[in-house]
Amino acid sequence: MPMGNGNLFLPVKAEIRKIINKKEGDTVHIILFKDNEPLEVPEEMLLCLEDEPQALTFFNKLTESEQKFYIRYIYSAKKEEIKIDRLAKTINKLVKGLKMYDKETS
């Protein structure tokens, strides 16, 4: 994520930091690899998007990376009720034309 000063911020989970002997705020060097996996929208998400045409239209306008952000966010949940909650929140954001990290304005 952009930090606003030309640098990028990449959160690293505590369990990974512990393995690599780093603390919160430490600098690490990483190597990025291109994601060549084809995008697969899960059936239940597609059904929800089809119920909200405005959300589906906006979702289809997103880049493949932006679509994957949403999909990973939803399906990384371990509990089914959290997955459902995330799916509902995602559909609501998409209806409003918001990308994953866009903030809602009041």
MARZAKOL-230178 format. One record per residue: residue number from 1; residue in three letters; x, y, z of N, C-alpha, C in turn. Coordinates in steps of 0.1 Angstrom, whole numbers, plus 5000, padded with zeros to 4 digits. Layout:
% residues N
+------+------+------+------+------+------+------+------+------+------+------+
: pake : balo :  n_X :  n_Y :  n_Z : ca_X : ca_Y : ca_Z :  c_X :  c_Y :  c_Z :
+------+------+------+------+------+------+------+------+------+------+------+
:  NUM :  Ala :    X :    Y :    Z :    X :    Y :    Z :    X :    Y :    Z :
...
+------+------+------+------+------+------+------+------+------+------+------+
END
This chain:
% residues 106
+------+------+------+------+------+------+------+------+------+------+------+
: pake : balo :  n_X :  n_Y :  n_Z : ca_X : ca_Y : ca_Z :  c_X :  c_Y :  c_Z :
+------+------+------+------+------+------+------+------+------+------+------+
:    1 :  Met : 5008 : 4988 : 5000 : 5000 : 5000 : 5000 : 5009 : 5012 : 5000 :
:    2 :  Pro : 5005 : 5023 : 4993 : 5013 : 5035 : 4992 : 5013 : 5042 : 5006 :
:    3 :  Met : 5025 : 5047 : 5009 : 5027 : 5054 : 5022 : 5026 : 5069 : 5020 :
:    4 :  Gly : 5025 : 5073 : 5008 : 5024 : 5088 : 5005 : 5037 : 5095 : 5003 :
:    5 :  Asn : 5048 : 5088 : 5005 : 5061 : 5094 : 5003 : 5070 : 5087 : 4992 :
:    6 :  Gly : 5063 : 5080 : 4983 : 5070 : 5073 : 4973 : 5074 : 5059 : 4976 :
:    7 :  Asn : 5072 : 5055 : 4989 : 5075 : 5042 : 4993 : 5062 : 5034 : 4994 :
:    8 :  Leu : 5063 : 5021 : 4995 : 5052 : 5012 : 4996 : 5053 : 5005 : 5010 :
:    9 :  Phe : 5041 : 5002 : 5016 : 5040 : 4995 : 5028 : 5034 : 4982 : 5026 :
:   10 :  Leu : 5040 : 4971 : 5030 : 5035 : 4958 : 5028 : 5034 : 4951 : 5042 :
:   11 :  Pro : 5022 : 4949 : 5047 : 5021 : 4943 : 5060 : 5026 : 4929 : 5060 :
:   12 :  Val : 5033 : 4925 : 5071 : 5038 : 4911 : 5072 : 5033 : 4906 : 5086 :
:   13 :  Lys : 5026 : 4895 : 5085 : 5020 : 4889 : 5097 : 5030 : 4886 : 5108 :
:   14 :  Ala : 5026 : 4888 : 5120 : 5035 : 4886 : 5132 : 5042 : 4872 : 5132 :
:   15 :  Glu : 5035 : 4862 : 5128 : 5041 : 4848 : 5128 : 5052 : 4847 : 5117 :
:   16 :  Ile : 5051 : 4855 : 5106 : 5062 : 4855 : 5096 : 5073 : 4863 : 5101 :
:   17 :  Arg : 5070 : 4875 : 5108 : 5081 : 4883 : 5113 : 5089 : 4876 : 5123 :
:   18 :  Lys : 5082 : 4868 : 5131 : 5089 : 4860 : 5142 : 5099 : 4850 : 5135 :
:   19 :  Ile : 5095 : 4844 : 5125 : 5103 : 4834 : 5118 : 5115 : 4840 : 5111 :
:   20 :  Ile : 5114 : 4852 : 5106 : 5125 : 4859 : 5099 : 5132 : 4869 : 5109 :
:   21 :  Asn : 5129 : 4869 : 5121 : 5136 : 4877 : 5131 : 5134 : 4892 : 5129 :
:   22 :  Lys : 5122 : 4896 : 5126 : 5119 : 4910 : 5123 : 5109 : 4915 : 5133 :
:   23 :  Lys : 5109 : 4928 : 5136 : 5099 : 4934 : 5145 : 5090 : 4943 : 5136 :
:   24 :  Glu : 5079 : 4947 : 5142 : 5070 : 4956 : 5135 : 5078 : 4969 : 5132 :
:   25 :  Gly : 5077 : 4974 : 5120 : 5084 : 4986 : 5115 : 5097 : 4984 : 5109 :
:   26 :  Asp : 5103 : 4971 : 5110 : 5116 : 4968 : 5104 : 5114 : 4968 : 5089 :
:   27 :  Thr : 5125 : 4971 : 5082 : 5126 : 4970 : 5068 : 5130 : 4956 : 5063 :
:   28 :  Val : 5124 : 4951 : 5053 : 5127 : 4939 : 5047 : 5128 : 4940 : 5032 :
:   29 :  His : 5136 : 4932 : 5026 : 5137 : 4932 : 5011 : 5129 : 4920 : 5006 :
:   30 :  Ile : 5121 : 4922 : 4996 : 5113 : 4911 : 4991 : 5114 : 4910 : 4976 :
:   31 :  Ile : 5111 : 4899 : 4971 : 5111 : 4896 : 4956 : 5096 : 4893 : 4952 :
:   32 :  Leu : 5091 : 4901 : 4943 : 5077 : 4899 : 4939 : 5077 : 4890 : 4926 :
:   33 :  Phe : 5067 : 4882 : 4925 : 5066 : 4873 : 4913 : 5052 : 4877 : 4907 :
:   34 :  Lys : 5051 : 4876 : 4894 : 5039 : 4879 : 4887 : 5029 : 4867 : 4890 :
:   35 :  Asp : 5017 : 4871 : 4892 : 5006 : 4861 : 4895 : 5000 : 4858 : 4881 :
:   36 :  Asn : 5002 : 4846 : 4877 : 4997 : 4841 : 4864 : 4985 : 4832 : 4865 :
:   37 :  Glu : 4980 : 4831 : 4877 : 4968 : 4823 : 4879 : 4956 : 4829 : 4872 :
:   38 :  Pro : 4948 : 4822 : 4865 : 4936 : 4828 : 4859 : 4926 : 4831 : 4870 :
:   39 :  Leu : 4918 : 4842 : 4868 : 4908 : 4846 : 4878 : 4896 : 4837 : 4877 :
:   40 :  Glu : 4893 : 4832 : 4889 : 4881 : 4824 : 4890 : 4872 : 4830 : 4901 :
:   41 :  Val : 4860 : 4835 : 4897 : 4851 : 4840 : 4906 : 4842 : 4829 : 4912 :
:   42 :  Pro : 4843 : 4827 : 4925 : 4835 : 4816 : 4930 : 4820 : 4817 : 4927 :
:   43 :  Glu : 4813 : 4806 : 4925 : 4799 : 4806 : 4921 : 4790 : 4814 : 4930 :
:   44 :  Glu : 4792 : 4812 : 4943 : 4783 : 4820 : 4952 : 4785 : 4835 : 4951 :
:   45 :  Met : 4797 : 4839 : 4949 : 4799 : 4853 : 4947 : 4793 : 4858 : 4934 :
:   46 :  Leu : 4794 : 4850 : 4924 : 4789 : 4854 : 4911 : 4773 : 4855 : 4912 :
:   47 :  Leu : 4767 : 4846 : 4919 : 4753 : 4847 : 4921 : 4749 : 4859 : 4929 :
:   48 :  Cys : 4756 : 4863 : 4939 : 4753 : 4876 : 4946 : 4755 : 4888 : 4937 :
:   49 :  Leu : 4766 : 4888 : 4929 : 4768 : 4899 : 4920 : 4757 : 4900 : 4910 :
:   50 :  Glu : 4752 : 4889 : 4905 : 4741 : 4889 : 4895 : 4728 : 4894 : 4901 :
:   51 :  Asp : 4726 : 4893 : 4914 : 4715 : 4898 : 4921 : 4715 : 4913 : 4922 :
:   52 :  Glu : 4727 : 4919 : 4921 : 4730 : 4933 : 4922 : 4737 : 4938 : 4909 :
:   53 :  Pro : 4730 : 4940 : 4898 : 4736 : 4944 : 4886 : 4746 : 4955 : 4886 :
:   54 :  Gln : 4743 : 4965 : 4895 : 4752 : 4977 : 4896 : 4766 : 4972 : 4902 :
:   55 :  Ala : 4765 : 4963 : 4911 : 4778 : 4957 : 4917 : 4785 : 4949 : 4907 :
:   56 :  Leu : 4778 : 4941 : 4899 : 4784 : 4933 : 4889 : 4791 : 4941 : 4878 :
:   57 :  Thr : 4784 : 4952 : 4874 : 4790 : 4961 : 4864 : 4802 : 4967 : 4869 :
:   58 :  Phe : 4802 : 4972 : 4881 : 4814 : 4978 : 4887 : 4826 : 4968 : 4888 :
:   59 :  Phe : 4822 : 4956 : 4894 : 4832 : 4945 : 4896 : 4839 : 4942 : 4882 :
:   60 :  Asn : 4831 : 4941 : 4872 : 4837 : 4938 : 4858 : 4846 : 4949 : 4853 :
:   61 :  Lys : 4844 : 4961 : 4858 : 4853 : 4972 : 4853 : 4866 : 4972 : 4861 :
:   62 :  Leu : 4867 : 4965 : 4872 : 4879 : 4965 : 4880 : 4890 : 4957 : 4873 :
:   63 :  Thr : 4902 : 4960 : 4876 : 4913 : 4952 : 4870 : 4912 : 4938 : 4877 :
:   64 :  Glu : 4919 : 4929 : 4870 : 4919 : 4915 : 4876 : 4925 : 4915 : 4890 :
:   65 :  Ser : 4936 : 4923 : 4892 : 4942 : 4924 : 4905 : 4932 : 4929 : 4916 :
:   66 :  Glu : 4924 : 4939 : 4912 : 4914 : 4944 : 4922 : 4903 : 4934 : 4925 :
:   67 :  Gln : 4899 : 4927 : 4914 : 4889 : 4916 : 4916 : 4895 : 4905 : 4926 :
:   68 :  Lys : 4907 : 4902 : 4924 : 4914 : 4892 : 4932 : 4915 : 4896 : 4947 :
:   69 :  Phe : 4917 : 4909 : 4949 : 4918 : 4915 : 4963 : 4904 : 4911 : 4970 :
:   70 :  Tyr : 4893 : 4914 : 4963 : 4880 : 4912 : 4969 : 4878 : 4897 : 4971 :
:   71 :  Ile : 4881 : 4889 : 4962 : 4879 : 4874 : 4963 : 4887 : 4869 : 4974 :
:   72 :  Arg : 4900 : 4872 : 4975 : 4909 : 4867 : 4986 : 4904 : 4872 : 4999 :
:   73 :  Tyr : 4899 : 4885 : 5000 : 4894 : 4890 : 5013 : 4883 : 4882 : 5018 :
:   74 :  Ile : 4873 : 4879 : 5009 : 4861 : 4871 : 5013 : 4865 : 4857 : 5017 :
:   75 :  Tyr : 4873 : 4850 : 5008 : 4875 : 4836 : 5010 : 4887 : 4832 : 5018 :
:   76 :  Ser : 4893 : 4842 : 5024 : 4904 : 4839 : 5034 : 4898 : 4837 : 5048 :
:   77 :  Ala : 4885 : 4840 : 5049 : 4879 : 4838 : 5062 : 4877 : 4823 : 5065 :
:   78 :  Lys : 4880 : 4820 : 5078 : 4880 : 4806 : 5082 : 4866 : 4801 : 5085 :
:   79 :  Lys : 4858 : 4811 : 5091 : 4844 : 4807 : 5095 : 4834 : 4812 : 5084 :
:   80 :  Glu : 4824 : 4803 : 5082 : 4814 : 4806 : 5072 : 4807 : 4819 : 5074 :
:   81 :  Glu : 4803 : 4822 : 5087 : 4796 : 4835 : 5090 : 4804 : 4847 : 5086 :
:   82 :  Ile : 4817 : 4846 : 5088 : 4826 : 4857 : 5085 : 4827 : 4859 : 5070 :
:   83 :  Lys : 4827 : 4848 : 5063 : 4828 : 4848 : 5048 : 4815 : 4854 : 5043 :
:   84 :  Ile : 4804 : 4851 : 5049 : 4791 : 4857 : 5044 : 4790 : 4872 : 5047 :
:   85 :  Asp : 4795 : 4876 : 5059 : 4796 : 4890 : 5062 : 4805 : 4898 : 5053 :
:   86 :  Arg : 4816 : 4892 : 5050 : 4825 : 4899 : 5040 : 4819 : 4899 : 5026 :
:   87 :  Leu : 4812 : 4889 : 5022 : 4806 : 4889 : 5009 : 4796 : 4900 : 5008 :
:   88 :  Ala : 4787 : 4902 : 5019 : 4777 : 4912 : 5019 : 4784 : 4926 : 5019 :
:   89 :  Lys : 4794 : 4928 : 5027 : 4801 : 4941 : 5027 : 4807 : 4944 : 5014 :
:   90 :  Thr : 4813 : 4934 : 5007 : 4818 : 4936 : 4994 : 4808 : 4940 : 4984 :
:   91 :  Ile : 4796 : 4933 : 4984 : 4786 : 4937 : 4974 : 4781 : 4951 : 4977 :
:   92 :  Asn : 4780 : 4955 : 4989 : 4776 : 4969 : 4993 : 4786 : 4979 : 4988 :
:   93 :  Lys : 4799 : 4976 : 4989 : 4809 : 4985 : 4984 : 4809 : 4986 : 4969 :
:   94 :  Leu : 4807 : 4975 : 4963 : 4807 : 4975 : 4948 : 4795 : 4983 : 4943 :
:   95 :  Val : 4783 : 4981 : 4949 : 4771 : 4989 : 4945 : 4774 : 5004 : 4946 :
:   96 :  Lys : 4782 : 5008 : 4955 : 4786 : 5022 : 4957 : 4797 : 5026 : 4948 :
:   97 :  Gly : 4803 : 5017 : 4940 : 4814 : 5020 : 4931 : 4827 : 5022 : 4938 :
:   98 :  Leu : 4829 : 5014 : 4949 : 4841 : 5015 : 4957 : 4850 : 5004 : 4955 :
:   99 :  Lys : 4863 : 5007 : 4953 : 4873 : 4996 : 4952 : 4876 : 4991 : 4966 :
:  100 :  Met : 4884 : 4980 : 4967 : 4886 : 4974 : 4980 : 4891 : 4983 : 4991 :
:  101 :  Tyr : 4901 : 4992 : 4988 : 4907 : 5001 : 4998 : 4902 : 5015 : 4997 :
:  102 :  Asp : 4891 : 5017 : 4990 : 4885 : 5031 : 4990 : 4877 : 5032 : 5003 :
:  103 :  Lys : 4877 : 5044 : 5008 : 4870 : 5047 : 5021 : 4856 : 5053 : 5017 :
:  104 :  Glu : 4847 : 5049 : 5025 : 4833 : 5054 : 5022 : 4832 : 5068 : 5028 :
:  105 :  Thr : 4826 : 5077 : 5021 : 4824 : 5091 : 5026 : 4810 : 5092 : 5031 :
:  106 :  Ser : 4808 : 5100 : 5042 : 4795 : 5102 : 5048 : 4787 : 5113 : 5041 :
+------+------+------+------+------+------+------+------+------+------+------+
END
